[in-house]
Amino acid sequence: MGADGNGIGELGQQMGSAGRNVGPKINQAVFVAPGAGFVWQDSNGAWWQERLAQNADGTTYFDETGRPTFELVPVSI
């Protein structure tokens, strides 16, 4: 958490080569709960969540190397 107690210190600005802000920058690790993930909207208006892949029973899917992988799933907003 930032010094102000609300976490604002964890966000910064990513500066571009022209010296101007091009977007937010996360200055700390992001912790994501199981089943949660990041959501994007595609050019057709559909929403997609990127999360760790899950088995049918909701447990984390691990590939043959023992590592989890990501999946994109449609979500309703």
C-alpha positions as CSV (number, residue, x, y, z in Angstrom):
1,M,0.0,0.0,0.0
2,G,1.1,3.5,-0.6
3,A,2.0,5.9,2.2
4,D,-1.5,7.4,2.0
5,G,-3.0,4.0,2.9
6,N,-5.3,3.6,-0.1
7,G,-2.8,2.0,-2.5
8,I,-2.5,5.0,-4.8
9,G,1.3,4.9,-4.5
10,E,1.2,1.5,-6.4
11,L,0.2,3.3,-9.6
12,G,2.4,5.5,-11.7
13,Q,2.6,6.8,-15.3
14,Q,4.3,5.1,-18.2
15,M,6.1,7.8,-20.2
16,G,6.5,7.5,-23.9
17,S,9.6,8.3,-26.0
18,A,8.2,11.8,-26.6
19,G,8.2,12.4,-22.9
20,R,4.4,12.3,-22.3
21,N,2.2,10.0,-20.4
22,V,1.0,7.1,-22.6
23,G,-0.9,5.1,-19.9
24,P,-1.0,3.9,-16.3
25,K,1.9,1.9,-14.9
26,I,1.6,-0.7,-12.1
27,N,4.5,-0.4,-9.7
28,Q,3.8,-3.5,-7.6
29,A,2.8,-7.1,-8.3
30,V,-0.9,-7.6,-8.9
31,F,-2.5,-10.5,-6.9
32,V,-5.4,-12.2,-8.5
33,A,-7.8,-14.6,-6.7
34,P,-8.5,-18.0,-8.3
35,G,-11.1,-17.7,-11.1
36,A,-10.5,-14.0,-11.4
37,G,-8.5,-12.2,-14.2
38,F,-8.2,-9.3,-16.5
39,V,-11.1,-8.3,-18.8
40,W,-10.9,-6.7,-22.2
41,Q,-13.5,-5.6,-24.7
42,D,-12.9,-6.6,-28.3
43,S,-13.7,-4.4,-31.4
44,N,-17.1,-6.1,-31.7
45,G,-18.1,-5.1,-28.2
46,A,-17.7,-8.6,-26.6
47,W,-16.0,-8.9,-23.2
48,W,-13.2,-11.5,-22.6
49,Q,-11.5,-12.5,-19.3
50,E,-8.0,-13.8,-19.3
51,R,-7.5,-16.1,-16.3
52,L,-5.7,-19.3,-15.3
53,A,-7.2,-22.2,-17.2
54,Q,-9.6,-24.2,-15.2
55,N,-10.8,-27.9,-15.3
56,A,-14.5,-28.6,-15.5
57,D,-14.7,-28.9,-11.7
58,G,-13.2,-25.4,-11.3
59,T,-9.7,-26.5,-10.2
60,T,-6.6,-25.0,-11.9
61,Y,-5.6,-26.9,-15.1
62,F,-1.9,-27.9,-15.2
63,D,-0.2,-28.9,-18.5
64,E,2.1,-31.9,-19.0
65,T,5.0,-29.8,-17.6
66,G,3.1,-29.1,-14.4
67,R,2.6,-25.5,-15.2
68,P,-0.8,-23.6,-15.3
69,T,-1.8,-22.0,-18.6
70,F,-4.1,-19.1,-19.5
71,E,-7.4,-19.1,-21.2
72,L,-9.8,-16.5,-22.6
73,V,-13.4,-16.9,-21.6
74,P,-16.4,-14.7,-22.6
75,V,-18.0,-12.7,-19.8
76,S,-21.1,-10.6,-19.5
77,I,-20.8,-7.1,-18.1
